[in-house]
Amino acid sequence: MVKMPEEVMEIFNDWSASKAVATADAEGKLNVVPIKAFSVVDEETLAFGDVFLGKTKANLEATQKVAVTAFKGSTGYQIKGTFQEFLTSGPIFEGMKEAVKEKLKLDAKSAGIIKVEEVFSVSPGPNAGKKLV
């Protein structure tokens, strides 16, 4: 796994940043959904809240492949990684459940865990599309 740079972790922890999660099913059919609830667990791991996941959850459980983009204004990053599991107890889940309730007034069913494998810039300019780590 790779370590996310500080500015990448900041944008994934920022609830005002827009985020989209892309998955694929076993036949390769793509699915992209917005997911607001993200947090950085550590430099190599992201957690996200499962509030309304249906197809995305099934895809993650089937293939474990995931790409996530976060952007605010013209600054953005993409992470490609491997889905690990959905947590329904423990400190990561409890923290996500509390944050989702406070910020979105919704109930999180679980917290999904992603191990980071690649980080790219999606900001306009000379580094657009370049792999950072």
Residue frames as qw, qx, qy, qz and C-alpha x, y, z in Angstrom:
[[0.000, 0.888, 0.460, 0.000, 0.00, 0.00, 0.00],
 [0.390, 0.404, -0.025, 0.827, 1.03, 3.62, -0.44],
 [0.233, -0.526, -0.477, 0.664, 0.83, 6.58, 1.90],
 [0.186, 0.844, 0.421, 0.275, -1.46, 9.47, 0.98],
 [0.320, 0.270, -0.149, 0.896, 0.14, 12.92, 0.94],
 [0.057, -0.333, -0.555, 0.760, -1.16, 15.37, 3.58],
 [0.300, 0.216, -0.126, -0.921, -3.18, 17.44, 1.07],
 [0.464, -0.089, -0.771, -0.427, -4.97, 14.29, -0.12],
 [0.309, -0.321, -0.822, 0.354, -5.90, 13.30, 3.41],
 [0.058, 0.269, 0.285, -0.918, -7.17, 16.82, 4.08],
 [0.421, 0.083, -0.364, -0.827, -9.59, 16.79, 1.14],
 [0.507, -0.178, -0.820, -0.196, -10.93, 13.32, 2.01],
 [0.261, -0.337, -0.701, 0.571, -11.53, 14.46, 5.60],
 [0.127, 0.153, 0.035, -0.979, -13.32, 17.62, 4.37],
 [0.310, 0.451, 0.815, -0.189, -17.08, 17.02, 4.46],
 [0.334, 0.754, 0.110, -0.555, -17.63, 20.03, 2.19],
 [0.024, 0.433, -0.730, -0.528, -15.55, 18.43, -0.60],
 [0.837, 0.253, -0.061, -0.482, -17.48, 16.54, -3.30],
 [0.271, -0.367, 0.886, 0.076, -16.70, 12.84, -3.59],
 [0.828, 0.255, -0.175, -0.468, -17.66, 10.08, -6.02],
 [0.514, -0.327, 0.793, -0.013, -17.06, 6.34, -5.72],
 [0.665, 0.405, -0.438, -0.449, -16.68, 4.11, -8.79],
 [0.567, -0.219, 0.787, -0.106, -17.08, 0.34, -8.67],
 [0.514, 0.272, -0.625, -0.521, -17.62, -2.49, -11.14],
 [0.876, -0.139, 0.291, -0.360, -19.59, -5.71, -10.86],
 [0.687, -0.234, 0.659, 0.198, -18.24, -9.16, -11.73],
 [0.663, 0.529, 0.467, 0.250, -19.13, -8.63, -15.43],
 [0.441, 0.000, 0.145, 0.886, -17.36, -5.26, -15.51],
 [0.045, -0.776, -0.462, -0.426, -20.52, -3.11, -15.49],
 [0.302, 0.170, -0.315, 0.883, -19.57, 0.24, -13.96],
 [0.330, -0.798, -0.497, -0.087, -21.36, 2.17, -11.24],
 [0.310, 0.220, -0.258, 0.888, -20.56, 5.64, -9.83],
 [0.372, -0.769, -0.507, -0.118, -22.26, 7.21, -6.81],
 [0.017, 0.687, -0.296, 0.664, -21.73, 10.26, -4.62],
 [0.717, -0.457, -0.481, 0.213, -20.75, 9.46, -1.03],
 [0.071, -0.884, 0.113, -0.448, -20.30, 12.42, 1.30],
 [0.700, -0.661, 0.228, -0.144, -19.16, 10.52, 4.39],
 [0.816, 0.340, -0.333, 0.328, -15.42, 9.86, 4.23],
 [0.424, -0.858, 0.284, -0.049, -12.64, 9.91, 6.78],
 [0.520, 0.554, -0.623, 0.185, -8.96, 9.05, 6.80],
 [0.895, -0.428, -0.124, -0.007, -8.20, 6.15, 9.15],
 [0.594, -0.563, 0.317, 0.480, -4.43, 6.40, 8.58],
 [0.056, 0.642, -0.442, -0.624, -2.06, 7.32, 5.73],
 [0.030, 0.159, -0.903, -0.397, -2.92, 4.10, 3.89],
 [0.030, -0.388, -0.921, 0.024, -6.62, 3.67, 4.69],
 [0.290, -0.157, -0.101, -0.938, -9.94, 5.42, 4.02],
 [0.109, 0.352, 0.885, -0.284, -13.31, 4.77, 5.66],
 [0.255, -0.128, -0.319, -0.904, -16.70, 5.72, 4.22],
 [0.422, 0.102, 0.621, -0.652, -20.23, 5.58, 5.52],
 [0.097, -0.219, -0.884, -0.401, -22.77, 3.14, 4.13],
 [0.322, 0.217, 0.379, -0.840, -26.06, 5.00, 4.28],
 [0.718, 0.423, 0.146, -0.533, -27.89, 4.08, 1.05],
 [0.071, 0.480, -0.798, -0.358, -25.51, 1.63, -0.65],
 [0.877, 0.200, 0.299, -0.318, -27.10, -1.06, -2.78],
 [0.843, 0.524, -0.067, 0.103, -25.35, -1.77, -6.07],
 [0.184, 0.791, -0.500, 0.302, -22.10, -0.22, -4.79],
 [0.574, -0.476, 0.598, -0.294, -22.05, -2.51, -1.76],
 [0.939, 0.169, 0.289, -0.078, -22.72, -5.58, -3.91],
 [0.652, 0.701, -0.225, 0.179, -19.98, -4.55, -6.36],
 [0.075, -0.748, 0.582, -0.311, -17.43, -3.99, -3.59],
 [0.736, -0.286, 0.568, -0.234, -18.20, -7.35, -2.03],
 [0.912, 0.361, 0.195, -0.025, -17.94, -9.06, -5.44],
 [0.717, 0.590, -0.084, 0.363, -14.78, -7.47, -6.87],
 [0.616, -0.599, -0.110, 0.500, -13.09, -5.41, -4.11],
 [0.451, 0.201, 0.238, 0.836, -12.05, -2.87, -6.80],
 [0.073, -0.891, -0.412, 0.177, -12.75, 0.81, -6.12],
 [0.387, 0.257, 0.057, 0.884, -11.78, 4.29, -7.29],
 [0.195, -0.818, -0.461, 0.283, -12.68, 7.42, -5.34],
 [0.338, 0.437, 0.098, 0.828, -12.40, 11.03, -6.46],
 [0.273, -0.768, -0.415, 0.404, -12.58, 14.00, -4.09],
 [0.367, 0.352, 0.175, 0.843, -12.53, 17.60, -5.22],
 [0.152, -0.808, -0.387, 0.417, -13.12, 21.05, -3.84],
 [0.152, 0.842, -0.183, -0.484, -13.07, 23.96, -6.25],
 [0.689, 0.618, -0.355, -0.136, -10.45, 23.12, -8.84],
 [0.041, -0.532, 0.825, -0.186, -8.35, 20.92, -6.52],
 [0.914, -0.054, 0.058, -0.398, -8.94, 17.19, -6.70],
 [0.083, -0.464, 0.882, 0.007, -7.44, 13.77, -6.19],
 [0.879, 0.038, -0.283, -0.383, -8.30, 10.23, -7.20],
 [0.354, -0.442, 0.803, -0.184, -7.51, 7.17, -5.15],
 [0.798, 0.126, -0.501, -0.310, -7.54, 3.65, -6.50],
 [0.219, -0.435, 0.775, -0.403, -7.58, 0.88, -3.98],
 [0.429, -0.098, -0.890, -0.119, -8.90, -2.38, -2.67],
 [0.623, -0.477, -0.008, -0.620, -12.06, -2.64, -0.61],
 [0.119, 0.296, -0.878, 0.357, -11.38, -4.56, 2.61],
 [0.214, -0.372, -0.891, 0.148, -14.63, -4.95, 4.53],
 [0.324, -0.625, -0.200, -0.681, -17.75, -3.35, 5.97],
 [0.232, 0.019, -0.738, 0.633, -17.49, -2.76, 9.72],
 [0.441, -0.602, -0.451, -0.490, -20.60, -2.79, 11.90],
 [0.663, -0.731, -0.139, 0.086, -18.89, -2.36, 15.26],
 [0.730, -0.114, -0.029, 0.674, -15.72, -0.93, 16.74],
 [0.217, -0.639, -0.101, 0.731, -14.20, 2.55, 16.91],
 [0.099, -0.078, 0.526, 0.841, -14.06, 3.23, 13.16],
 [0.140, -0.500, -0.768, -0.376, -17.73, 2.32, 12.69],
 [0.272, -0.724, -0.526, 0.354, -18.82, 4.21, 15.81],
 [0.219, -0.459, 0.094, 0.856, -16.91, 7.33, 14.70],
 [0.016, -0.100, -0.634, -0.767, -18.43, 7.20, 11.21],
 [0.198, -0.589, -0.776, -0.107, -21.92, 6.52, 12.59],
 [0.254, -0.691, -0.352, 0.578, -21.67, 9.54, 14.89],
 [0.142, -0.327, 0.294, 0.887, -20.31, 11.83, 12.15],
 [0.063, -0.283, -0.750, -0.595, -23.01, 10.79, 9.66],
 [0.226, -0.689, -0.679, 0.119, -25.72, 11.40, 12.26],
 [0.251, -0.648, -0.161, 0.701, -24.30, 14.81, 13.19],
 [0.095, -0.359, 0.385, 0.845, -23.48, 16.11, 9.70],
 [0.208, -0.049, -0.716, -0.664, -26.11, 14.44, 7.50],
 [0.561, -0.049, 0.377, -0.736, -28.86, 13.64, 10.02],
 [0.833, 0.178, -0.403, -0.335, -28.88, 10.06, 8.67],
 [0.786, -0.425, 0.437, -0.102, -28.00, 6.62, 10.04],
 [0.317, 0.572, -0.735, -0.177, -24.92, 4.76, 8.81],
 [0.964, -0.079, -0.078, -0.242, -25.41, 1.01, 8.47],
 [0.901, -0.166, 0.098, 0.389, -21.68, 0.26, 8.30],
 [0.031, -0.880, 0.342, 0.328, -18.28, 1.76, 7.55],
 [0.905, 0.400, 0.014, 0.143, -16.49, 0.56, 4.44],
 [0.494, -0.694, 0.372, 0.368, -12.70, 0.27, 4.52],
 [0.734, 0.671, -0.046, 0.100, -10.45, 0.97, 1.50],
 [0.676, -0.441, 0.274, 0.523, -6.70, 0.28, 1.36],
 [0.304, 0.886, -0.141, -0.320, -5.02, 2.90, -0.85],
 [0.846, 0.041, 0.375, 0.376, -2.91, 1.59, -3.74],
 [0.438, 0.276, 0.291, 0.805, -2.49, 4.62, -6.02],
 [0.030, -0.787, -0.331, 0.520, -3.05, 8.38, -5.74],
 [0.428, 0.383, 0.434, 0.694, -3.50, 10.70, -8.73],
 [0.032, 0.387, 0.132, -0.912, -3.99, 14.43, -9.22],
 [0.277, 0.583, 0.711, 0.280, -7.20, 15.39, -11.03],
 [0.057, -0.806, -0.143, 0.571, -6.62, 19.12, -10.64],
 [0.603, 0.780, 0.104, 0.131, -6.27, 21.15, -13.85],
 [0.111, -0.899, 0.409, 0.107, -2.73, 22.06, -14.82],
 [0.392, 0.599, -0.693, -0.086, 0.56, 20.34, -15.60],
 [0.131, -0.232, 0.926, -0.268, 0.03, 17.55, -13.04],
 [0.744, 0.115, 0.115, -0.648, -3.49, 16.64, -14.21],
 [0.945, 0.175, -0.180, -0.208, -3.80, 12.86, -14.36],
 [0.411, 0.539, -0.677, 0.286, -0.32, 12.27, -12.97],
 [0.819, -0.358, -0.440, 0.086, 0.28, 9.60, -10.40],
 [0.193, -0.845, 0.310, -0.390, 1.44, 11.15, -7.13],
 [0.266, -0.444, 0.827, -0.220, 2.18, 7.90, -5.24]]
